[in-house]
Amino acid sequence: MNELNDLIIKWAEEKGITTNGTPIGQASKTLEETNELMEAVLSKDVDAIKDAIGDIYVTIAIQAYMNNLSIYECISSVYDIISKRTGEMVDGVFVKNEQD
């Protein structure tokens, strides 16, 4: 996975995304790809779901890099929090307890 992430960052550098892009512009791309995921899920299009998830990962990996973070650092820090979280499933969505 590290090698693939490195290839994503190399691609972003080659395309000028990391030097000419902005974090807010990258966040906008993430939102665009997330909307595509919503549409794909609603239409139950597995190929489009796979494509959207991949695109979202690419945008957040670049976002992390643009902010001098690694995607793994971001995931690790949030896992430490969610692993202790309690809550319940409500209408197909996990809702955390407010005290968490």
N, C-alpha and C positions, 0 to 999 in steps of 0.2 A: 504494500500500500504506500509506503514511503516513496518508492521509486515512481509510482504513478503520480503522486502528489508533486514530486519534483518535476516530472514531465509537464504537468499542468502549469506550474509556475514558469518553467522555461518557455512554454508556448505563449503565456501571457506577456512575458518579457519581449519575445520576438514580435508580438503584435502591438507592442507599445502600451499595453493596458496598464502595466505597473509603473510606467514612467509618465504617461500622459493622461491616464485615467485618474479618477478621484474616488475616495471611499464612498461618498454619497452616490456617485454614478454607479459604482459597483453594487451598492445596496439596492438601487433602482433595478438593476439587472436581476438581482436575486428575487425581488418582488415580482418582476415580470415572469420569471421562470416558475415561481410559486403559483402564480395565477394559471399558468399552463398546466401545472400539476393538478390543480383543482378541476380544471376542465377535463383533463384526461381521466381522473378518478370518477367524475360524474358520468362520463361516457363509457367507463369501464374498458378503456383502450390500453391494454397492458404494454404495448410497444411505446405508446406516448407517455405512459407513466414512467417506464424505465428511462426514457430520454429526458423527461423533466427532472427526475431525481438526479440523474447524472449532471444535468446542467446546473441544478441548484448546488450540488457539491462543488462543481468548478467555480461558481461565483463566490461561494463562501471560503473556499481555499484561497482564492485570490484576495478576498477581503481580509482574511487573517494575515496574509503576507504583506498587504499594503499597510497594515497596522502593527507590523513587526511582531506578529504572533504566529504560532504554528497552529494548524487546524487540530492537531493532536492535543496541544496545550489547552485549547478551547474546550474540546470534548472532555478531556480529563477533569478540568475544573468543574464543569457542569455535572459530570457523572458523580463526583463527590457529593454534590448537593442532592441530586435526584435519588441517589441510592438510599438516602435516609428519609425520603419524602413519604408521607402517608396520605391516603385519600380514598376515593371510591370512583367506580365507573358510573357515569351518568349519561344516558342516551348515547352510548358508544364512545365516550370521551372520558379520560382520566381527569378528575377534578381533585387538585391537592387540597389538603386541609389548610385552613387559613393560618394556623399557628406554625406551619412549616416554612 
